[in-house]
Amino acid sequence: MKSEGYGAWTLIRLVVILGLLIGVGTANAQSHFYMRVAPEMGRTTVEHTKKVTIQGGSSSSTSASSGLSLLGTVAAGLSSSLPRNWLLRGEVEGVVSGQRKLEGTISPTTSGNVHDVWPGRWDYKDLAGVGGNILFGRRVAGGVAEVYLLGGVRRSWTEFATGGIDPETGVAGEDRERLGRWSWAIGAGTTLRLKWPLDFRVRYLPSVTDWIIDAPDLRLDYRYKTSGVLVSVGIHLFG
């Protein structure tokens, strides 16, 4: 699997920033902790590429599948007031996925070479995740509402599977693995300061995960490019 250490460092930076905000909050009465509980749903698309390398030659085949994503998120963070009605928030979040498997079919290559890709089914399923977000925005409408932009990173644990059927013998095989993957998050949202503050968000989360099986006479490269647009409506607790 390809190293994605840069994503790990980004998550660490987000946690450090959140810690700094907490330090500010202890000295600033305008800062407060909050929790956000929200269902999240949207559409996720996965593009799976299988590459077979044998005897110095290689072939590849790609297919894609899309489906509905359903998640539950719980976030804890700190919101700090800045001059001129600006605001800054830092938060960490936990995610549980209710998404059904996305499934697709890899089409075979037909070059007649030993490294041809065999036909086969593949599937993908998110399980759970953690992440961090930084939000920067402004209070509007006399403080009744807030609008903001957000950026963050999410670490998701995902089950990947890909299979193939030998066209000559009909024998089927499958490779299945649970891997961690990093997703970047960018988006925007608004908070309505009601008795129970309501928070609306839309986010775009892209990621790339590589999974390699390297044997003496065979190399299999599996790539999963994932993208999703997710919408959530959350309730703020404790502020």
Secondary structure, DSSP 8 states (H G I E B T S, - for coil): ----HHHHHHHHHHHHHHHHHHHHHHH-TT-EEEEEEEEEEEEEEEEEEEEEEETTEEEEEEEEEEEEEEEEEEEEEEEEE-GGGEEEEEEEEEEEE----EEEEE----S-STT----EEEEEEEEEEEEEEEEEEEEEGGGTEEEEEEEEEEEEEEEEEEEEE-TTT--EEEEEEEEEEEEEEEEEEEEE-SSS-EEEEEEEEEEEEEEEEEETTEEEEEEEEEEEEEEEEEEEE--
